[in-house]
Amino acid sequence: MDGDNLFVGKDGSQLYADLLVWQGQDKDILAKGNVQFIQDNKITTKSKEAVFNSDLTVFKIIGNAKTELYADKETKKKYTSL
């Protein structure tokens, strides 16, 4: 998928990217360009590129990365441009 893409995991995790490559349920997801990942109101990650497993529970962020962790009572930031 090319363009402004959103992939939502079963647990509500959100993956945004300019380019998402999904090849099937048992394959890794490749995200490129303005990658942002928000998981369970506890982590927000921004990077140029990332690789995720198919259920968004394991990931590797690549290039110009910024990660923010939040305590249970804090509010996560919304999707923003890098």
GROMACS elastic network, one bead per residue, 0.5 to 0.9 nm:
[ bonds ]
;  ai    aj funct       b0    kb
    1     4     6  0.86736   500
    1     5     6  0.70581   500
    1    18     6  0.83247   500
    1    19     6  0.58213   500
    1    20     6  0.52687   500
    1    21     6  0.63246   500
    1    22     6  0.81124   500
    2     5     6  0.71374   500
    2    17     6  0.86852   500
    2    18     6  0.61491   500
    2    20     6  0.66183   500
    2    21     6  0.85438   500
    3    17     6  0.77442   500
    3    19     6  0.60154   500
    3    20     6  0.85644   500
    4    16     6  0.73333   500
    4    17     6  0.61682   500
    4    19     6  0.73495   500
    5    15     6  0.80539   500
    5    16     6  0.55536   500
    5    17     6  0.54187   500
    5    18     6  0.59983   500
    5    19     6  0.68283   500
    5    20     6  0.69148   500
    6    14     6  0.68150   500
    6    15     6  0.56193   500
    6    17     6  0.68160   500
    6    18     6  0.89840   500
    6    20     6  0.84746   500
    7    13     6  0.82147   500
    7    14     6  0.58753   500
    7    15     6  0.50139   500
    7    16     6  0.64881   500
    7    17     6  0.86879   500
    7    20     6  0.83590   500
    8    11     6  0.80738   500
    8    12     6  0.58575   500
    8    13     6  0.55603   500
    8    15     6  0.62959   500
    8    16     6  0.88124   500
    8    56     6  0.87875   500
    9    12     6  0.51917   500
    9    14     6  0.64787   500
    9    15     6  0.81018   500
    9    54     6  0.85388   500
    9    55     6  0.60792   500
    9    56     6  0.63312   500
   10    13     6  0.72065   500
   10    55     6  0.71769   500
   10    56     6  0.86923   500
   11    39     6  0.82859   500
   11    40     6  0.75798   500
   11    55     6  0.87013   500
   11    56     6  0.89240   500
   12    38     6  0.88326   500
   12    39     6  0.73029   500
   12    40     6  0.70332   500
   13    37     6  0.73200   500
   13    38     6  0.57158   500
   13    40     6  0.62359   500
   13    41     6  0.88231   500
   13    56     6  0.72589   500
   14    36     6  0.79620   500
   14    37     6  0.56419   500
   14    38     6  0.51837   500
   14    39     6  0.65512   500
   14    40     6  0.89973   500
   14    56     6  0.87535   500
   15    31     6  0.83815   500
   15    35     6  0.72418   500
   15    36     6  0.58082   500
   15    38     6  0.66463   500
   15    39     6  0.87121   500
   15    56     6  0.84007   500
   16    19     6  0.86596   500
   16    20     6  0.83373   500
   16    31     6  0.80668   500
   16    34     6  0.75118   500
   16    35     6  0.55624   500
   16    36     6  0.50798   500
   16    37     6  0.63795   500
   16    38     6  0.87305   500
   16    79     6  0.79973   500
   17    20     6  0.62811   500
   17    31     6  0.58792   500
   17    32     6  0.59886   500
   17    33     6  0.56961   500
   17    34     6  0.53736   500
   17    36     6  0.65277   500
   17    37     6  0.88345   500
   17    48     6  0.88570   500
   17    49     6  0.85312   500
   18    31     6  0.75961   500
   18    32     6  0.61302   500
   18    34     6  0.61106   500
   18    35     6  0.71595   500
   19    30     6  0.80219   500
   19    31     6  0.57359   500
   19    32     6  0.51308   500
   19    33     6  0.63977   500
   19    34     6  0.87548   500
   19    35     6  0.85929   500
   20    29     6  0.69589   500
   20    30     6  0.57655   500
   20    32     6  0.66061   500
   21    28     6  0.84875   500
   21    29     6  0.56364   500
   21    30     6  0.50064   500
   21    31     6  0.64685   500
   21    32     6  0.86412   500
   22    25     6  0.81875   500
   22    27     6  0.73446   500
   22    28     6  0.70235   500
   22    30     6  0.68079   500
   22    31     6  0.88705   500
   22    54     6  0.81981   500
   23    26     6  0.81312   500
   23    27     6  0.58765   500
   23    28     6  0.73541   500
   23    29     6  0.71740   500
   24    27     6  0.54016   500
   24    28     6  0.80045   500
   24    29     6  0.85318   500
   24    54     6  0.77442   500
   25    28     6  0.82036   500
   25    53     6  0.89378   500
   25    54     6  0.57281   500
   25    55     6  0.81196   500
   26    53     6  0.78517   500
   26    54     6  0.61225   500
   26    55     6  0.89191   500
   27    53     6  0.67823   500
   27    54     6  0.60656   500
   28    51     6  0.65560   500
   28    52     6  0.55390   500
   28    54     6  0.54947   500
   28    55     6  0.89974   500
   29    50     6  0.83234   500
   29    51     6  0.57063   500
   29    52     6  0.50549   500
   29    53     6  0.60646   500
   29    54     6  0.61427   500
   29    56     6  0.85165   500
   30    49     6  0.76979   500
   30    50     6  0.61339   500
   30    52     6  0.65800   500
   30    53     6  0.89373   500
   31    34     6  0.86912   500
   31    35     6  0.63848   500
   31    48     6  0.83811   500
   31    49     6  0.55902   500
   31    50     6  0.51891   500
   31    51     6  0.61911   500
   31    52     6  0.79618   500
   32    35     6  0.61150   500
   32    47     6  0.84765   500
   32    48     6  0.60191   500
   32    50     6  0.65723   500
   32    51     6  0.88128   500
   33    47     6  0.77050   500
   33    49     6  0.60225   500
   34    46     6  0.71338   500
   34    47     6  0.63434   500
   34    48     6  0.54474   500
   34    49     6  0.75274   500
   34    81     6  0.66585   500
   34    82     6  0.57456   500
   35    45     6  0.79516   500
   35    46     6  0.55634   500
   35    47     6  0.52304   500
   35    48     6  0.57215   500
   35    49     6  0.60561   500
   35    50     6  0.70570   500
   35    61     6  0.88974   500
   35    81     6  0.89378   500
   35    82     6  0.81049   500
   36    44     6  0.71308   500
   36    45     6  0.55302   500
   36    47     6  0.66319   500
   36    48     6  0.87446   500
   36    79     6  0.70390   500
   36    80     6  0.81413   500
   36    81     6  0.86365   500
   36    82     6  0.84598   500
   37    43     6  0.78512   500
   37    44     6  0.56381   500
   37    45     6  0.51119   500
   37    46     6  0.65812   500
   37    47     6  0.89367   500
   37    79     6  0.85124   500
   38    41     6  0.69462   500
   38    42     6  0.77940   500
   38    43     6  0.58339   500
   38    45     6  0.66141   500
   38    76     6  0.81085   500
   38    77     6  0.85893   500
   38    78     6  0.83599   500
   38    79     6  0.81600   500
   39    42     6  0.60690   500
   39    43     6  0.53920   500
   39    44     6  0.66233   500
   39    45     6  0.88381   500
   39    56     6  0.87980   500
   40    43     6  0.70256   500
   40    76     6  0.89408   500
   41    44     6  0.79023   500
   41    69     6  0.86914   500
   41    70     6  0.70781   500
   41    71     6  0.85433   500
   41    72     6  0.76212   500
   41    74     6  0.80818   500
   41    75     6  0.67093   500
   41    76     6  0.53516   500
   41    77     6  0.86000   500
   42    68     6  0.81821   500
   42    69     6  0.55503   500
   42    71     6  0.65006   500
   42    72     6  0.69147   500
   42    74     6  0.82970   500
   42    75     6  0.83387   500
   42    76     6  0.68317   500
   43    67     6  0.70936   500
   43    68     6  0.57034   500
   43    70     6  0.62143   500
   43    76     6  0.74333   500
   44    66     6  0.82591   500
   44    67     6  0.57256   500
   44    68     6  0.52195   500
   44    69     6  0.66137   500
   44    70     6  0.84267   500
   44    76     6  0.71722   500
   44    77     6  0.73677   500
   44    78     6  0.87922   500
   44    79     6  0.89547   500
   45    61     6  0.80861   500
   45    65     6  0.71924   500
   45    66     6  0.57642   500
   45    68     6  0.63925   500
   45    69     6  0.87379   500
   46    49     6  0.86600   500
   46    61     6  0.80906   500
   46    64     6  0.80702   500
   46    65     6  0.55393   500
   46    66     6  0.52044   500
   46    67     6  0.63782   500
   46    68     6  0.88750   500
   46    82     6  0.71174   500
   47    50     6  0.70301   500
   47    61     6  0.62934   500
   47    62     6  0.62555   500
   47    63     6  0.58591   500
   47    64     6  0.54959   500
   47    66     6  0.64545   500
   47    67     6  0.86302   500
   47    82     6  0.77879   500
   48    61     6  0.79825   500
   48    62     6  0.63796   500
   48    63     6  0.53293   500
   48    64     6  0.61733   500
   48    65     6  0.70109   500
   48    82     6  0.84469   500
   49    60     6  0.86591   500
   49    61     6  0.61705   500
   49    62     6  0.50373   500
   49    63     6  0.63276   500
   49    64     6  0.86889   500
   49    65     6  0.86191   500
   50    59     6  0.69615   500
   50    60     6  0.55085   500
   50    62     6  0.54687   500
   50    63     6  0.84320   500
   51    58     6  0.85064   500
   51    59     6  0.55243   500
   51    60     6  0.52568   500
   51    61     6  0.66471   500
   51    62     6  0.82058   500
   52    55     6  0.77773   500
   52    56     6  0.55778   500
   52    57     6  0.74065   500
   52    58     6  0.58094   500
   52    60     6  0.65567   500
   52    61     6  0.86620   500
   53    56     6  0.53927   500
   53    57     6  0.65711   500
   53    58     6  0.55822   500
   53    59     6  0.63974   500
   54    57     6  0.79457   500
   54    58     6  0.85987   500
   55    58     6  0.79331   500
   56    59     6  0.68783   500
   61    64     6  0.88626   500
   61    65     6  0.67128   500
   62    65     6  0.65473   500
   68    76     6  0.86419   500
   69    76     6  0.84031   500
   70    73     6  0.78709   500
   70    74     6  0.57537   500
   70    75     6  0.72095   500
   70    76     6  0.66945   500
   71    74     6  0.53835   500
   71    75     6  0.83004   500
   72    75     6  0.81109   500
   77    80     6  0.83078   500
